[in-house]
């Protein structure tokens, strides 16, 4: 499945007048991975010197699966037959390409068809407007959240919705339109998880990270389409005022009354345990991880007070956008401060899975039985965060790495 879109400019880092020695060193590290066109980066001998910060060095077995030119990628789903589906949202850049595509032989094929994936004059409810978060349920069906937002335009009626696709026959099994009072004018329906164990046909949990300052968790019953907005005032869903993140070497502080200088928001990352008994989530502008039992969250009779009392603070996990869970219940958390992806083990300990200067704005993340896939959108370089100048540098990568360590082959029979 390598090189569905042939990498051409691997490892480039934006060269600006504000570049620092730190960024230059990152660019040098990235360039060293380009030797002989190799696109798999393994841990290397440190080049920072005996007394240098070894955290700068690439680590893990990172593999570039595809490079994207044009619209940046976000959501990602990989089926058991290794079909790869990617979402290309339009809320930041109102592009003319597919908003949902399948990667086939080096091309992004509009999916499930060009008629609804490409821009058109169809009613917003009858087409895909801006596909963002994506996931797969326990039966192999693909779910996506359409945030309904086109850059520079308000969210049109019927544009924000939850969709479920059968990947085999390209049919839409569920189309649930989100509406007031669940949908707000500044809503950013960001990501979702699907629970087939509660409700006649299951329950969908959606994070509204908000384009403004009104984040919340959305709970939707699949069978009836009934939807409700919960924990809208709870600390576990809110962006933390005066939160500081270090992005590409720059210390950046979030203040609710100022224009953001980096990607900020409330509840964003979301993932569910393998048995669907517990939902994990985190605000984008926070380092904490929270969880709730789905038995309570899916029950419309449970009050806000009861839900708030059931929230568990699972501790720090770093600054994350996307979250994903493997079949063993371990949570993979993207980290846009450290150009890395970590794994939170079931005992609460953490492992570094991959670190590389090319891991800019790790976003959508998805676990198969053997690998973790992640899209890199360079969202921190958008013009809105950089004085009106778009600092992104294509290509945008889709990467993956193995869940289990590679076997330690050694021809002389010695290990270690």
C-alpha positions in Angstrom: 0.0 0.0 0.0 3.0 2.3 -0.1 3.2 5.4 -2.3 -0.4 5.7 -3.4 0.6 9.2 -4.2 4.3 9.3 -5.0 6.2 11.5 -2.5 8.2 14.2 -4.3 9.2 16.8 -1.7 9.5 14.9 1.5 10.8 16.7 4.6 10.6 20.4 3.5 10.1 23.0 6.3 8.8 26.5 5.5 11.7 28.9 5.1 10.7 32.3 6.5 12.5 35.4 7.7 11.7 34.4 11.3 13.3 31.0 10.9 15.5 30.1 13.9 18.4 27.8 14.4 16.0 25.4 15.9 14.0 25.2 12.7 17.1 25.0 10.6 18.2 22.0 12.6 14.8 20.4 12.1 15.1 21.0 8.3 18.5 19.3 8.3 17.1 16.3 10.2 14.2 16.0 7.7 16.5 16.3 4.7 18.7 13.5 6.0 15.7 11.2 5.6 15.6 11.8 1.9 18.7 9.8 0.9 18.0 7.5 -2.0 14.3 8.4 -2.0 13.7 6.4 1.2 10.5 7.3 2.8 10.7 5.1 5.9 12.4 6.9 8.9 13.9 4.8 11.7 15.5 6.0 14.9 19.0 7.4 13.9 22.2 8.1 15.7 21.8 11.4 17.4 23.5 14.3 15.5 23.0 16.9 18.3 26.1 15.9 20.1 26.8 14.2 23.4 25.3 17.1 25.4 22.5 18.0 22.9 18.8 17.4 23.2 18.2 13.9 22.0 14.5 14.7 21.6 15.2 16.5 18.3 16.0 13.2 16.6 13.6 11.2 14.5 12.2 8.2 16.3 10.0 5.3 15.4 9.2 3.6 12.1 7.3 6.3 10.2 6.2 5.5 6.6 4.8 8.0 4.2 1.8 6.4 2.5 0.7 9.4 0.3 1.5 13.0 -0.4 -1.2 15.5 -1.2 -1.0 18.7 -3.3 -4.0 21.0 -3.2 -6.5 20.6 -0.4 -5.2 19.5 2.9 -6.3 16.2 4.4 -8.1 15.6 7.7 -10.2 12.6 8.5 -8.9 9.1 7.7 -10.4 5.6 7.5 -8.7 2.4 6.4 -10.8 -0.7 5.8 -9.7 -4.3 6.6 -9.1 -4.7 2.9 -6.7 -1.7 3.0 -8.9 0.7 1.1 -8.0 4.2 2.2 -10.6 7.0 2.6 -9.6 10.7 3.3 -11.7 13.8 4.1 -10.7 17.2 2.7 -12.7 19.9 4.7 -13.6 23.2 3.2 -14.1 25.3 6.3 -10.6 26.8 6.1 -10.1 26.8 2.3 -13.2 26.6 0.1 -11.5 24.4 -2.5 -13.1 22.9 -5.6 -11.8 19.4 -5.1 -13.5 16.3 -3.6 -14.3 16.7 0.1 -14.3 12.9 0.5 -12.1 10.7 -1.6 -10.7 7.2 -1.9 -7.0 6.8 -2.7 -6.7 4.6 -5.8 -3.5 4.2 -7.9 -2.1 7.6 -7.1 -5.3 9.5 -7.4 -8.0 10.9 -5.1 -11.2 9.5 -6.5 -14.3 11.5 -5.4 -16.3 9.2 -3.1 -18.9 7.8 -2.9 -19.3 9.6 -6.3 -18.4 12.9 -7.9 -22.0 14.0 -7.9 -22.1 14.6 -4.1 -18.4 14.9 -3.2 -17.5 17.7 -5.6 -19.0 21.2 -5.3 -22.4 21.5 -6.9 -25.7 23.4 -6.8 -27.4 20.6 -5.0 -29.1 21.4 -1.7 -26.7 21.3 1.2 -28.5 18.4 2.7 -28.1 16.3 -0.5 -24.4 16.7 -0.9 -21.1 16.6 1.0 -20.1 20.1 2.0 -17.0 19.8 4.3 -16.1 16.3 5.5 -13.9 16.5 8.6 -13.7 13.7 11.2 -14.1 10.1 10.1 -14.3 6.7 11.8 -15.4 3.1 11.3 -17.9 1.2 13.4 -17.7 -2.4 14.7 -19.5 -3.7 11.6 -17.1 -2.0 9.1 -19.3 0.9 8.1 -17.7 4.3 7.5 -19.0 7.2 9.4 -18.1 10.9 8.8 -19.0 14.3 10.2 -19.8 16.9 7.6 -19.2 20.2 9.5 -21.2 22.0 6.8 -18.9 25.0 6.8 -17.6 26.7 3.7 -14.8 29.3 4.3 -16.3 32.8 4.4 -19.9 31.6 4.6 -22.4 30.7 7.4 -23.5 27.1 7.8 -26.4 26.5 5.5 -29.5 24.6 6.5 -28.9 20.9 6.1 -25.2 21.3 5.6 -24.0 20.0 9.0 -24.8 16.3 9.3 -23.7 12.8 10.3 -23.3 10.2 7.5 -22.8 6.5 7.4 -21.6 4.8 4.3 -21.4 1.1 3.2 -17.9 0.9 1.6 -18.9 -2.1 -0.4 -21.7 -0.7 -2.4 -21.2 3.1 -1.8 -24.6 3.6 -0.4 -25.5 6.1 2.4 -27.1 4.1 5.2 -27.7 7.0 7.5 -27.9 10.7 6.9 -28.7 12.6 10.1 -29.0 16.4 9.7 -27.9 18.4 12.7 -30.1 21.3 13.7 -30.9 23.9 16.3 -30.6 24.0 19.3 -27.8 21.4 18.9 -26.2 23.2 16.0 -25.1 26.8 16.7 -24.1 29.5 14.2 -20.5 29.1 15.3 -20.5 25.3 15.6 -17.5 23.3 14.4 -18.7 19.7 14.3 -15.2 18.2 14.4 -14.9 14.5 15.1 -17.0 11.5 16.0 -17.2 8.1 17.6 -19.8 5.4 17.1 -21.3 3.2 19.8 -23.4 0.3 18.5 -24.1 -1.1 22.0 -26.5 1.6 23.2 -29.8 2.4 21.4 -31.8 0.3 18.9 -29.3 1.1 16.2 -26.5 2.7 18.2 -25.4 6.1 19.3 -23.1 8.7 17.7 -21.0 11.1 19.8 -19.8 14.2 18.1 -17.4 16.9 19.3 -18.4 20.5 18.6 -15.1 22.3 19.1 -16.7 25.6 18.0 -15.4 28.3 15.7 -16.2 30.6 18.6 -16.4 29.9 22.3 -19.4 27.5 22.6 -18.0 24.0 22.5 -20.0 20.9 23.6 -20.5 17.2 23.2 -23.3 16.1 20.9 -25.2 12.9 21.5 -27.3 11.4 18.6 -29.5 8.4 18.6 -29.1 6.7 15.2 -32.5 5.1 15.0 -34.6 8.2 15.8 -32.2 11.0 14.9 -32.8 12.6 18.3 -29.9 14.8 19.3 -28.9 16.7 22.3 -26.1 19.0 23.4 -24.4 18.1 26.7 -21.6 19.4 28.9 -21.7 22.8 27.1 -20.5 24.6 30.3 -18.4 21.8 31.8 -14.7 22.4 32.2 -13.9 19.1 30.4 -15.2 20.5 27.0 -13.8 24.0 27.2 -10.6 25.6 25.8 -8.4 26.7 28.7 -7.9 30.5 28.8 -4.3 31.6 28.8 -3.2 28.2 27.7 0.3 28.2 26.1 1.5 25.9 23.4 4.9 25.8 21.7 4.4 25.3 18.0 7.4 25.1 15.6 9.5 26.8 18.3 7.1 29.7 19.0 5.5 30.1 22.4 1.8 31.0 21.6 -0.8 31.9 24.2 -4.6 31.5 23.8 -6.8 34.3 25.0 -10.5 34.2 24.4 -10.7 37.9 23.7 -7.9 38.0 21.1 -7.6 36.6 17.6 -6.0 33.1 17.9 -2.4 32.7 16.7 -2.6 28.9 16.5 -5.3 26.2 16.1 -7.5 26.4 19.2 -10.8 25.1 20.3 -12.9 23.2 22.8 -13.7 19.5 22.9 -12.0 18.0 19.8 -10.3 14.6 20.0 -12.6 11.7 20.7 -12.3 7.9 20.8 -14.1 5.0 22.3 -13.0 1.9 24.1 -13.0 -1.5 22.2 -16.1 -2.6 24.1 -17.8 0.8 23.6 -18.2 1.1 27.4 -16.3 4.3 27.8 -15.8 7.4 25.7 -12.5 9.4 25.9 -12.3 13.0 24.8 -10.1 16.1 25.1 -10.3 19.8 24.3 -7.9 21.0 21.6 -6.6 23.8 23.8 -5.8 21.6 26.8 -3.4 18.9 27.8 -6.0 16.8 29.8 -7.9 13.7 28.8 -11.4 13.0 30.1 -13.8 10.1 29.9 -17.4 9.1 30.5 -19.3 5.8 30.7 -21.4 5.5 27.5 -24.2 3.8 29.5 -24.9 7.3 31.0 -24.0 9.4 28.1 -26.4 7.6 25.7 -29.3 7.7 28.2 -31.4 10.8 27.5 -32.9 10.5 31.0 -29.6 11.3 32.6 -29.3 14.9 33.7 -26.5 17.4 33.1 -25.6 17.2 36.8 -25.3 13.4 36.7 -23.2 13.5 33.6 -20.9 16.2 35.0 -20.5 14.1 38.2 -19.5 11.0 36.1 -16.7 12.7 34.2 -13.3 11.3 35.0 -10.2 13.3 34.6 -7.7 10.8 33.2 -4.7 13.1 33.6 -2.4 14.7 31.1 -1.7 13.4 27.6 0.0 16.4 25.9 -1.5 18.7 23.4 -3.6 16.6 21.0 -5.9 17.0 18.1 -7.0 13.5 17.0 -7.3 10.4 19.3 -7.7 6.8 18.3 -7.9 3.5 20.2 -6.5 0.1 19.2 -8.1 -3.3 19.9 -6.2 -3.6 23.2 -7.6 -0.3 24.5 -4.5 1.7 24.1 -5.0 5.3 23.0 -2.9 7.0 20.4 -2.7 10.8 20.8 -1.4 13.2 18.3 0.9 16.0 19.6 1.4 19.2 17.6 3.9 20.6 20.1 6.5 17.8 19.7 5.8 16.7 16.1 5.0 13.3 17.5 2.4 10.7 18.2 2.2 9.1 21.7 0.5 6.0 23.0 -1.3 6.0 26.3 -1.3 2.4 27.7 -4.1 0.9 29.8 -2.0 1.4 33.0 -1.7 5.2 32.2 1.9 5.1 31.1 3.0 6.5 27.7 5.2 5.4 24.8 6.6 7.6 22.1 5.5 5.9 18.8 6.9 8.3 16.2 8.7 11.7 16.3 9.7 13.5 13.1 10.0 17.2 12.0 7.6 16.4 9.2 4.8 15.6 11.7 3.2 19.0 11.5 -0.3 19.4 12.8 -1.1 15.7 13.1 -4.9 15.6 12.7 -7.0 12.6 11.7 -5.8 9.3 13.2 -7.0 5.8 12.7 -6.0 2.3 14.0 -6.1 -0.9 12.0 -5.1 -4.2 13.4 -1.5 -3.6 12.5 -0.9 0.1 11.9 -1.8 3.6 13.0 -2.5 6.1 10.1 -2.4 9.9 10.5 -3.0 12.9 8.3 -0.7 15.9 8.5 -2.4 19.1 7.5 0.0 21.9 8.5 -3.0 23.7 9.9 -0.9 25.9 12.2 0.5 27.5 9.0 -2.8 28.8 7.7 -3.0 32.4 6.7 -5.4 33.2 9.6 -2.7 32.4 12.1 0.2 34.0 10.3 -0.8 37.6 9.6 -2.7 36.8 6.4 0.1 34.8 4.8 -0.4 31.1 4.0 2.8 29.5 5.3 1.8 25.9 4.3 4.2 24.0 2.1 2.8 21.1 0.1 2.9 18.2 0.1 0.7 17.3 3.0 1.5 13.8 4.2 -0.5 10.7 5.1 1.7 8.6 7.4 1.5 5.3 9.2 3.6 3.3 11.7 3.3 -0.2 13.0 1.5 -0.9 16.3 3.9 -3.6 17.3 7.7 -3.3 17.1 9.5 -4.5 14.0 11.1 -7.9 14.5 14.8 -7.6 15.6 16.5 -9.6 12.8 20.2 -10.1 13.2 22.2 -12.3 10.8 24.9 -13.2 13.4 22.3 -14.5 15.8 22.9 -11.8 18.5 20.2 -9.5 19.7 20.7 -6.1 21.3 
